[in-house]
């Protein structure tokens, strides 16, 4: 988010547009937590993870009364347009503001990559590199001790992280919400890996898949599939860290496009990556659909795991 914020501020100033940052998301908007942002205020943040404006959930904003208060705050501060950076909830909040007549352009930022209208959201590539580094280290232990490791990634409703990590890390088994997999299927794959002479087995599971991680471990241990099985839950380590090169560039391009879109008069849109181009898509379309992991990649991963 920080590289994106930097791009927004500096693009806006280049276009002679004043920028006000809102601290702590919609919750901060309701409390009037605002600060003027100049080009110097966003200097030295391009390499920092997270967001210097911080973020917070806002139950009050879910209610129409809260949104009316937010609208009053925006108008009272003389703010003419808003850029909202965030995930699915943020895009829904942005859409609700546009339905009340306030111009908003969204920027998708969610490591789950579950936001419709963009090939990639901010943070996804950096999170994938964090997972890849962790799995590579765990593989060293797995190979040395002939173990099976179950590694749980984030991804409640979308298995993108687990699926992509499974491919780039050469996992034997991938568990995602979009594809049902039984305990018997997992056991068969791990036992087959052992029988074919592999020194380890890697299972990568999205947190939203249908099998509880400890149940998988207990099942494999009970069957004695050849490998001893260990569990690692990566948790919030996936959400932090310095943004990688791809994320810095994507965030910058999206930030520039968001400002250009607002200045051009777009009032209810989200910027997104479409192939190699940064385009815009209507917020009404974004909030009406959810992006899922591509099952073609799942089938490819199973083939490559042999």
VENTA-V52667 format. One record per residue. RES is the residue in one letter. OMEGA is omega as a letter, one per 40 degrees, with the letter a starting at -180 (NA if undefined). BURIAL is b if it has 16 or more other ideal C-beta (glycine too) atoms within 10 Angstrom, else e. D_FIRST is the distance of its C-alpha to the first C-alpha in Angstrom with 1 decimal. Layout:
res->{RES | RES}
omega->{OMEGA | OMEGA}
burial->{BURIAL | BURIAL}
d_first->{D_FIRST | D_FIRST}
//
This chain:
res->{X | X | X | X | X | X | X | X | X | X | X | X | X | X | X | X | X | X | X | X | X | X | X | X | X | X | X | X | X | X | X | X | X | X | X | X | X | X | X | X | X | X | X | X | X | X | X | X | X | X | X | X | X | X | X | X | X | X | X | X | X | X | X | X | X | X | X | X | X | X | X | X | X | X | X | X | X | X | X | X | X | X | X | X | X | X | X | X | X | X | X | X | X | X | X | X | X | X | X | X | X | X | X | X | X | X | X | X | X | X | X | X | X | X | X | X | X | X | X | X | X | X | X | X | X | X | X | X | X | X | X | X | X | X | X | X | X | X | X | X | X | X | X | X | X | X | X | X | X | X | X | X | X | X | X | X | X | X | X | X | X | X | X | X | X | X | X | X | X | X | X | X | X | X | X | X | X | X | X | X | X | X | X | X | X | X | X | X | X | X | X | X | X | X | X | X | X | X | X | X | X | X | X | X | X | X | X | X | X | X | X | X | X | X | X | X | X | X | X | X | X | X | X | X | X | X | X | X | X | X | X | X | X | X | X | X | X | X | X | X | X | X | X | X | X | X | X | X | X | X | X | X | X | X | X | X | X | X | X | X | X | X | X | X | X | X | X | X | X | X | X | X | X | X | X | X | X | X | X | X | X | X | X | X | X | X | X | X | X | X | X | X | X | X | X | X | X | X | X | X | X | X | X | X | X | X}
omega->{a | i | i | i | i | a | i | a | a | i | i | i | i | i | i | i | i | a | i | i | i | i | i | i | a | i | i | i | i | a | i | a | a | i | i | a | i | i | a | a | a | i | i | a | a | a | a | i | i | i | i | i | a | a | i | i | a | i | a | a | i | a | a | i | i | a | i | i | i | i | i | i | a | a | i | i | i | i | a | i | a | i | i | i | i | a | a | i | i | i | i | i | i | a | i | i | i | i | i | i | a | a | i | i | a | i | a | i | a | a | i | a | a | a | a | i | i | i | a | i | i | i | a | a | i | i | i | i | i | i | a | i | i | a | i | i | i | i | i | i | a | a | a | a | a | a | i | i | i | a | a | i | i | a | a | a | a | a | a | a | a | a | a | i | i | i | a | i | i | a | i | a | i | a | a | a | a | a | i | i | a | i | i | i | i | a | a | a | a | i | i | i | i | a | a | i | i | a | a | i | i | i | i | a | i | a | a | i | a | a | i | a | a | i | i | a | a | a | a | i | i | a | a | a | i | i | i | a | i | a | i | i | a | i | a | i | a | a | a | i | i | i | i | a | a | a | i | a | i | i | i | a | a | i | i | a | a | i | i | a | i | a | a | i | i | a | a | a | i | i | a | i | i | a | i | a | i | a | i | i | a | i | i | i | a | a | a | a | i | i | i | i | a | a | i | i | i | i | i | a | i | i | a | a | a | NA}
burial->{b | b | b | b | b | b | b | b | b | b | b | b | b | e | e | e | e | e | b | e | b | b | b | b | b | b | b | b | b | b | b | e | b | b | e | e | b | e | e | e | b | b | e | e | b | b | e | e | e | e | b | b | b | e | b | e | e | b | e | e | b | e | e | e | e | b | b | e | b | b | b | e | b | b | e | e | e | e | b | e | b | b | b | b | b | b | b | b | e | b | b | b | b | b | b | b | b | b | e | e | e | b | b | b | b | b | b | b | b | b | b | b | b | b | b | b | b | b | e | b | b | b | b | b | b | b | b | b | b | b | b | e | e | b | b | e | e | b | b | e | e | b | e | e | e | e | b | b | b | b | b | b | b | b | b | e | e | b | b | b | b | b | b | b | b | b | b | e | b | e | b | b | b | b | b | b | b | b | b | e | b | e | e | e | e | b | b | e | b | b | b | b | b | b | e | e | e | b | e | b | b | b | b | b | b | b | b | b | b | e | b | e | b | e | e | b | b | e | b | b | e | e | b | e | b | b | b | e | b | b | b | e | e | b | e | e | e | b | e | e | b | e | b | b | e | e | b | b | e | b | b | b | b | b | b | b | b | b | b | b | b | b | e | e | e | b | e | b | b | b | b | b | b | e | e | e | e | b | e | b | b | e | b | e | e | b | b | e | e | e | b | b | b | e | e | e | b | b | e | e | b | b | e | e | b | e}
d_first->{0.0 | 3.8 | 5.7 | 5.1 | 6.1 | 8.7 | 10.0 | 10.5 | 12.3 | 14.4 | 15.3 | 16.4 | 18.4 | 20.0 | 21.1 | 22.5 | 20.2 | 19.4 | 16.0 | 15.8 | 12.8 | 13.4 | 13.1 | 12.9 | 12.3 | 15.6 | 17.6 | 16.8 | 17.6 | 21.0 | 21.7 | 21.0 | 18.3 | 17.3 | 16.9 | 17.6 | 15.0 | 16.7 | 15.9 | 16.9 | 14.7 | 11.6 | 13.8 | 13.3 | 9.6 | 8.8 | 10.2 | 8.8 | 7.4 | 6.2 | 5.5 | 8.6 | 9.3 | 9.8 | 10.7 | 14.1 | 16.4 | 18.9 | 22.2 | 23.7 | 21.4 | 22.9 | 26.2 | 27.4 | 28.4 | 25.0 | 23.6 | 26.5 | 25.6 | 22.0 | 23.6 | 26.0 | 23.4 | 21.6 | 25.0 | 26.3 | 23.6 | 24.3 | 20.9 | 21.6 | 18.5 | 15.2 | 11.9 | 10.5 | 7.2 | 8.4 | 11.3 | 15.0 | 15.8 | 13.3 | 14.7 | 18.2 | 17.6 | 16.5 | 19.7 | 21.8 | 21.0 | 22.0 | 25.1 | 26.0 | 25.8 | 22.5 | 20.5 | 17.0 | 14.8 | 12.3 | 9.3 | 9.7 | 7.3 | 10.1 | 11.6 | 14.9 | 14.5 | 16.8 | 15.7 | 18.5 | 18.2 | 16.0 | 17.1 | 13.8 | 10.6 | 7.2 | 7.9 | 11.6 | 12.9 | 11.8 | 13.2 | 16.2 | 16.9 | 16.8 | 19.3 | 21.3 | 21.8 | 22.9 | 25.3 | 26.8 | 27.7 | 29.1 | 31.1 | 32.9 | 34.2 | 34.9 | 37.0 | 38.8 | 39.9 | 40.1 | 37.7 | 35.7 | 32.2 | 30.3 | 26.6 | 24.5 | 20.9 | 18.7 | 19.3 | 21.3 | 22.2 | 20.9 | 22.1 | 19.9 | 18.6 | 22.2 | 23.8 | 21.9 | 22.2 | 25.8 | 26.5 | 24.9 | 26.4 | 29.8 | 30.1 | 33.5 | 32.2 | 29.0 | 28.8 | 26.6 | 26.9 | 27.9 | 31.0 | 33.6 | 34.9 | 37.7 | 38.5 | 41.5 | 39.3 | 37.2 | 40.3 | 42.0 | 39.1 | 39.0 | 42.8 | 43.0 | 40.7 | 43.0 | 46.1 | 44.9 | 44.6 | 40.9 | 40.1 | 37.2 | 35.3 | 31.6 | 30.5 | 26.9 | 26.3 | 23.5 | 23.8 | 24.8 | 27.8 | 31.2 | 32.5 | 31.8 | 31.0 | 33.9 | 36.3 | 35.6 | 36.3 | 39.4 | 40.7 | 40.4 | 42.0 | 44.8 | 45.6 | 45.7 | 44.0 | 44.6 | 41.3 | 40.4 | 37.1 | 34.2 | 31.1 | 27.6 | 24.8 | 21.4 | 19.7 | 16.5 | 16.6 | 14.8 | 11.6 | 11.3 | 11.8 | 10.8 | 8.9 | 11.9 | 13.3 | 12.9 | 9.2 | 8.9 | 11.4 | 10.4 | 7.0 | 9.4 | 12.0 | 10.4 | 9.3 | 12.9 | 14.5 | 13.2 | 14.8 | 17.8 | 18.3 | 18.5 | 20.8 | 22.9 | 23.5 | 21.6 | 21.4 | 20.3 | 18.2 | 15.1 | 14.0 | 14.5 | 15.6 | 19.4 | 21.1 | 20.1 | 19.4 | 16.5 | 18.4 | 18.3 | 19.8 | 21.2 | 19.4 | 22.9 | 22.9 | 19.4 | 20.5 | 24.0 | 23.2 | 21.3 | 20.5 | 22.5 | 23.0 | 25.4 | 28.8 | 30.1 | 27.9 | 29.4 | 32.9 | 32.1 | 30.8 | 34.1 | 36.1 | 34.5 | 34.9 | 38.7}
//
